[in-house]
Amino acid sequence: MSAIQSALFSPFKIRGVTFPNRIVLAPMMQCKAINGDASDWHLVHYGKFALGGFGTVLTEAVAVEPNGCITTGCLGLWSDDQIPMLRRITDYIHAQGSLAAIQLAHAGRKAATHRPWEGYGPLTAEDASRGEAPWPIVGPSTLSIGEGHATPHALTIDEIQEVVKRFGEAARRADAAGFDMIEIHGAHGYLIASFLTPLVNDRQDAYGIDRDGRMRFALEVTAEIRANWPADKPLFFRVSSEDGGGPGGWDVEDSVVLALKLHQAGVDVVDCSSGGLRLSAVLQNQGRDVGFQVPYADRIKHSANMPTMAVGLILDGPQAEAIIREDKADFVAIGRQAMYDPFWPHHVAQQLHANQDFKKWDLSAGWWLQKRAGALDMIGYDPTGVRKN
Ligand SMILES: Cc1cc2nc3c(=O)[nH]c(=O)nc-3n(C[C@H](O)[C@H](O)[C@H](O)COP(=O)(O)O)c2cc1C
């Protein structure tokens, strides 16, 4: 069968940047950094997704200041010293024909925890004895995320302004490190999301009271990043379309209003996640159907009239292709399925008959696989190594 026109593999231009396809590696914290610094581990980790055909390799949450780390293993971009190693990573990603993107984040009241596989509980004095002391955590209010977790310090207005500046400085460094796109982490109950939701933000000043007040911090961060980020480079914003905190919380109507304001402030794409106000959304392993968050991307895209990214249990080619073709979102972010198969885009292209000739693979593998396909055909096997019916 000849190659077909695939929506998933079509390019998309935003500002001065052309995304080679619609497939983005979802941000996934690795807990492998030391003092916020990236290493060869990250080079190989992110590099493999570029080799695998991801049009955009988006990093995990990268903290804009040390106390914005979730765990002691989070990446950071609070110092110019952190630029050169990230530059090596973006250079490698570019050399494979992919774009490099970075998620800028502040963990807020969900900071200073154990790694997910250690239970995600709060760091304690016991952890201090093995060199992982907890650090003071901050939020819009003093409401903690749950029993046993530290009480956050409620940021003063001056302190809020300082954090806003940290986002801008990190954006400047992200540009110097060669990133093509920034995603602002406004989801999952971390600092920006905790300002948005009335379930956590009970402030009685300009950063609270009503929805406009609760959105102020997100919009100031966006403006500060835009002021420090080239006008020809795209900006994404990840939102928890619904905060998952129950009645009275932030909902999808709020997200539509926020998206409209973000768009005006220079955000190009809203990445539509959900939940995570208290615990990790993915840790809870609720019985969710494939593509469970796609309706949020669809709703926000068409109500706010701007591009969106869908994420969450997007597993195979036909599913991803349909999301783009049916105009439910403009991008798909692939998380755990990418962990399972870092070459997911190449394999999906095969599945969709969008790249029969292995041309998108690096020649070092693609040339051989194409040759093998002919040999396999002669003995009744398809190019992936599966026996034909
Ligand atoms: C190990 C792991 C780490 C994650 N870290 C982040 C993160 O740093 N920032 C973020 O916005 N979401 C994070 N997420 C959520 C993912 O980006 C994604 O939204 C979620 O896993 C659902 O997509 P999936 O079903 O394709 O995995 C993480 C998820 C996993 C599994």
The ligand as a MOL file (V3000), in Angstrom:
LIG
                    3D

  0  0  0     0  0            999 V3000
M  V30 BEGIN CTAB
M  V30 COUNTS 31 33 0 0 0
M  V30 BEGIN ATOM
M  V30 1 C 6.0930 9.3610 35.3760 0
M  V30 2 C 5.1840 10.5020 35.0820 0
M  V30 3 C 5.6220 11.7910 35.3140 0
M  V30 4 C 4.7990 12.8860 35.0140 0
M  V30 5 N 5.2950 14.1450 35.1770 0
M  V30 6 C 4.5960 15.2070 34.7180 0
M  V30 7 C 5.1870 16.4880 34.6770 0
M  V30 8 O 6.3630 16.6820 34.9880 0
M  V30 9 N 4.3980 17.5210 34.2410 0
M  V30 10 C 3.0930 17.3230 33.8410 0
M  V30 11 O 2.4250 18.2870 33.4630 0
M  V30 12 N 2.5390 16.1010 33.8450 0
M  V30 13 C 3.2610 15.0440 34.2400 0
M  V30 14 N 2.7280 13.7830 34.1320 0
M  V30 15 C 1.4280 13.5990 33.4670 0
M  V30 16 C 1.6400 13.2610 31.9770 0
M  V30 17 O 2.2100 14.3620 31.2750 0
M  V30 18 C 0.3240 12.8770 31.2840 0
M  V30 19 O -0.5510 13.9660 31.3430 0
M  V30 20 C -0.3330 11.6570 31.9360 0
M  V30 21 O 0.6120 10.6310 32.1580 0
M  V30 22 C -1.4670 11.1170 31.0720 0
M  V30 23 O -0.9950 10.7880 29.7870 0
M  V30 24 P -0.6300 9.2500 29.3840 0
M  V30 25 O -1.8630 8.4070 29.6150 0
M  V30 26 O -0.2440 9.3310 27.9230 0
M  V30 27 O 0.4960 8.7970 30.2430 0
M  V30 28 C 3.5120 12.6860 34.4790 0
M  V30 29 C 3.0600 11.3670 34.2750 0
M  V30 30 C 3.8850 10.2880 34.5490 0
M  V30 31 C 3.3960 8.8930 34.2530 0
M  V30 END ATOM
M  V30 BEGIN BOND
M  V30 1 1 1 2
M  V30 2 1 2 3
M  V30 3 2 2 30
M  V30 4 2 3 4
M  V30 5 1 4 5
M  V30 6 1 4 28
M  V30 7 2 5 6
M  V30 8 1 6 7
M  V30 9 1 6 13
M  V30 10 2 7 8
M  V30 11 1 7 9
M  V30 12 1 9 10
M  V30 13 2 10 11
M  V30 14 1 10 12
M  V30 15 2 12 13
M  V30 16 1 13 14
M  V30 17 1 14 15
M  V30 18 1 14 28
M  V30 19 1 15 16
M  V30 20 1 16 17
M  V30 21 1 16 18
M  V30 22 1 18 19
M  V30 23 1 18 20
M  V30 24 1 20 21
M  V30 25 1 20 22
M  V30 26 1 22 23
M  V30 27 1 23 24
M  V30 28 2 24 25
M  V30 29 1 24 26
M  V30 30 1 24 27
M  V30 31 2 28 29
M  V30 32 1 29 30
M  V30 33 1 30 31
M  V30 END BOND
M  V30 END CTAB
M  END
